[in-house]
Amino acid sequence: RLTDKYLTKPPFRFLHDIVMEVIRLTTFAQGLYTPEECDAGSLKDKPAKVEFLNKIIACVSAVLGTPVDVSANKIVAGLEPEKTNAFLQSLHVVCTTMADKSPEAVLL
């Protein structure tokens, strides 16, 4: 459930769930993650979480053709939630209007 709590400081698990649901329900970013990365419980340390987020940030940036102004390190630290929310909006745009371009971005 989307609440102010999740938007003011989105926890990693919340973001992981969003990304996994987008992949499951759309054709966007299919094949981007390993089976282990698809399990949020296996991403316990900060470097693993940052790598997970860097992959989707890079994929979204590649499809948009412009870098997304967000830092995976800051997302994991709970900083700059406004940039995290802007990234989620960019994810929405690419998965609803440009999903056909993601296969190339997944290979980058």
Beta strands, then each sheet from edge to edge (+ up, - down):
end
